[in-house]
Amino acid sequence: MESNLSFQEKCDCARSNFCQYVNQADDFSSSEKTYLTKVILNDNISGILYVSSVLAAWAFIAGLIDSILFPGIIVYAIFHGVIDYKVLTPPILFLVGNLLAKLIYITISLRGKVTSYDILISVLPYAGSAYLLRKFLIKDKLLSRAVYAFLKTRKLEIKKQVIEIFKRKPNH
């Protein structure tokens, strides 16, 4: 890590996985690392990146639930000839609950870092993660490159962990 960072900046960077990744990566020059570190810490990119990754996982889980819930209700309605509010209540409740939970999570997690408009857009199903990343990274090509490389590395790490789980042999 560059020595021209303050002690507080070094401590803050040590608590951020993204900041640590940038400072350990061989892909960036020392001046690029210093610039990225300051951007990450001053603009709180790590917090936004974390919330964005949570929203991406959230969208995946919600997508699985939607793929089971909605077709199940359609099949139920077809076989029972019932199409009324009772049949539509579960998916509507899930959608509203999902939106409210995301609204609360994003508001608490990114309080003071994003506008109310950004929060409302981020709550939209399946679009929140991409919106946050695009909003905060599109202007800075170096930061975009660093985030892309970090996410790629994290994806490979998670993939390895999942493979290791399946490779384990049960103890009998």
CORWOFEN-V242049 format. One record per pair of residues at least 24 apart in sequence whose C-alpha atoms are under 10 Angstrom apart, sorted by the first residue. I is the first residue (numbers start at 1). J is the second residue. If there is no record, write none. Layout:
# CORWOFEN-V242049
i	j
I	J
I	J
This chain:
# CORWOFEN-V242049
i	j
1	30
1	33
1	34
1	37
2	30
2	31
2	33
2	34
2	35
2	37
3	34
4	34
5	34
5	37
5	38
9	37
9	38
9	41
9	42
10	37
10	41
12	37
12	40
12	41
13	37
13	38
13	40
13	41
13	46
15	46
16	40
16	41
16	44
16	45
16	46
16	47
16	50
17	46
17	50
17	150
18	45
18	46
18	47
18	49
18	50
18	146
18	147
18	150
18	151
18	154
19	45
19	46
19	146
19	150
21	146
21	147
21	149
21	150
21	153
22	143
22	146
22	147
22	149
22	150
25	146
25	149
25	150
27	145
27	146
27	149
28	142
28	145
28	146
32	142
32	143
33	142
33	146
35	142
35	143
36	142
36	143
36	146
37	143
39	140
39	143
40	143
43	113
43	136
44	110
44	113
45	113
45	133
45	136
45	137
45	143
45	147
46	147
47	109
47	110
47	113
48	106
48	109
48	110
48	113
48	114
48	129
48	132
48	133
48	136
49	129
49	132
49	133
49	136
49	147
49	151
50	109
50	129
51	105
51	106
51	109
51	110
51	128
51	129
51	132
51	133
52	106
52	122
52	128
52	129
52	130
52	131
52	132
52	133
53	128
53	129
53	130
53	132
53	133
53	151
54	105
54	106
54	128
54	129
55	102
55	105
55	106
55	122
55	123
55	125
55	126
55	127
55	128
55	129
55	130
55	132
56	126
56	127
56	128
56	129
56	130
57	126
57	129
58	98
58	102
58	125
58	126
58	128
58	129
59	98
59	124
59	125
59	126
59	127
59	128
59	129
60	126
62	94
62	95
62	98
62	125
62	126
63	125
63	126
65	91
65	94
66	91
66	94
66	95
69	94
95	125
98	123
98	124
98	125
99	123
99	124
99	125
102	128
